Amino acid sequence: MGELTLGSWLFGLGSELDRRRRRASGTGSAAPPPEGRSPAAG
């Protein structure tokens, strides 16, 4: 469980950083959302 929790947390953190980067760059709509390939995001 520890590994899954840690992995999920790290993935969530990375996802948030990517979203902020895309928003700042204005390419959020250009790239597909990482949620599609992340079952633990929902």
HELIX and SHEET records of a PDB file:
HELIX    1   1 GLY A    2  SER A   25  1                                  24    
HELIX    2   2 PRO A   34  ARG A   37  5                                   4    
END                                                                             
